[in-house]
Each structure stands twice: as structure tokens, then as C-alpha cells.
Amino acid sequence: MKVIEVSSKYKTLRTVLFFVAVGVAVTAITLGVLSIGHKDPGWQEISASADSQAPLYSSEYTFQYYAEGSSNQIKAVVRQVTDIYSRTLARAYKLTDPVNTYDGYVNLATINNSAGSDVELEQELFDILCSAYELTRKNEGYNMFAGPLYSEWYSILGSDNADNFDPLFNDYQAQRIKQLAEAVTDSSSCSFEIVDSARRIVRFSVSENLRNLLKELELNVPVLDLNVLREAYIMDTVRKGLVSQNFNAGQMYTKSGTAFSLVSKQSSAFVSVLPVSGNSFYYYAVEKDGVEYYRSPYFDTRTGDFHNYVLQTTVSGKDSEIVQVAYTACMIANCENAQQLRSISSDFVTDVITL
């Protein structure tokens, strides 16, 4: 066997060069790691922290915050903002969940499960429900007691065979929707009482007639539900949480098109009955007698039907008016004709596309 001998000549030089090479590699790796974590001034993407109780609580939202200064200063701001954003978003999501209960929370699900009993609420949820109740009382097409009607429509909107279940072609489904719309619109079906405003105690009740109807239709679903305004109420809670801590340079938006900016002090709501990019799951169209009918989450709760006049609308206002802006957009989407559209009284900037 041939033995290869390595000369000991220049041993010291080779050793020095080896350590220089190692030093260069370590420096390069270190600089690479540092550059990955480096933050430049400008808009920072804020990712919500994980929550094992509600793993999808942030999935519909995007939040950015504008920060300036050194990289370390920006990182400090991002950490603080992430903490506030995550806590307020998770809290608002859990408080407004009509189906699931959470440890340490009295939320919409709690109220639904305690129908007929007094329930003491946290200030945030008390304010939200008082607001939603006032909008419901306007009887303009929004209804916080329409949970069963939304559940019925969502079962159709999310179906692979939506055409077969659409009320235009399915008399049985049409009757179900008609019954539910009449029931949730009837003022005697549900009540929301403020028992003690100082202690934020409320009582939500469901009539025996509505209970019997839900049993007959085999619907075990919540009645009290913020439905199409839930995102706006959640975002308003996040906005208030940020402002209360003097973080005034954020912007937040949803996949459905609701947004606010603390920088421009503006909010906007985009409502479309047509499928839009990234948000087409609960949308479809059917045709009957040469007429195309569009289906979406934006229907008139008074009838359970769509008017198919307004195709898209964008409403803009102050950031503090995000709920009212979203409500106005939904009401515009419910208009049947030009006369009704002109009758909507609003100080907001609106852009409407009709048939």
C-alpha cells in the first residue's frame, strides 16, 4: 500500500490560512443572519401570534405598521405592536364567536347558550351588541338575530352543487329560506334587553315559535350572530386597542375588502355580489329565463333574497366609523332600484356599480 506523506513545510502558514478561512466563513454566516433579521424603515408586516384556542383567528386579516429609526428600534416597535395586535384581535375574535366558548370569556356563544337568562358582559362585547342592536332596529336589511338564515344560505353558498339547492330551482329550499326570513324578522321572535347598563348585564331571549321552527327544520345553530358586520366590529376593537396605547401608524384589511388606516384616518368597505380575486368561495351565479342571478353573503335578511341590482360598492369614511361604513355598504348592496339607492342617507363617499 502506497503511503502519501504530507510535508511539514509551511505548516504554520497553512494553520494560519485555515483559521483565516474559518473566520471569513463565520463572519459571512453571521452577516447573513444579521441581514435576515435587519429591519429597514417603512411598512412592517405584522404576523399575529399563535393561539391554540383559536388557531384561525387571524387568517382573514392583514396588518401592517409603519416604523422608522434604527433596525433595533424598529424591531422593538414591531414586538410591541405584534403583542397588542395579537391580544386585541384574538380577544375580539373570541368575544364575537357565536358558536364556540373559550376559557375565561363570556362571548356570543355564551349568550346563545344562556338564552332567557341574565348574562354579565365585558365592556367591549356590551358596546358591540348595543351597536348591532340599534342597527337591527333600523330594519334596513341587517339583523343580528338572523343566525339561522345565514347558516341556511351558507350551506348553499358553500355547496359543490349550489345550483341544485338554489331557491330558484329548489322549492323545498325556497320554503325553508322564506320561513326563516319571516321568523327572524318577526319582532316577537327574539329580544335583547339591557337589564343593568352599569353592570353590563343583558338578557337575550328566543320565542317558543322560533325554537319550534328550528327544531322542525333540524337546525341546531346560533341565533345571535353579528354575521356580515362581525369583521368590522373585530377591526374596530383592534383599532381602539392600538390607539389606546398610542400606536397610530397601522393599517388593517380583510380578504373581503374592509379596511382602515390609522395614518390617513380613513376606513373603507368593499361589497361585491360578484366573485373577487382571493374571495370567491361563497359566490356563484345561476341563470333562469335568460336572467343571471348572483349569490353572495350579502342578502336582504327581511326576505332572505337578493335584489341583483347593485353589483359592487365601495364606501369610505373616517377610521373611527368603520362599522357604520361597513353597514352602509351592506345596505347599498341590498337596494332594489335607483330610487331606493338615492334614498340612502349617508355622509360617506360611495362608489356604486349597478346592473
ABEGO torsion letter per residue (X at the ends): XBBBBBBABGAAAAAAAAAAAAAAAAAAAAAAAAAAABBBBEBBBBBBBBBAABAAAAAABBBBBBBBEBAAAAAAAAAAAAAAAAAAAAAAAAAABAABBBBGBBBAAAAAAABGBBBBBBAAAAAAAAAAAAAAAAGAGBBAAAAAAAAAAAAAAABABAAAABAAABAAAAAAAAAAAAAAABAAABBBBBABAAAGBBBBBBBAAAAAAAAAAGBBBBABBAEAAAAAAAAAAAAAAAAAAGBAABBBBBAAGBBBBAAAGBBBBBBBABBBBGBAAABBBBBBGGBBBBBBABBBAAAGBBAGABABBBBBBBAAAAAAAAAAAAAAAABABAAAAAABBBABBBBBBBX
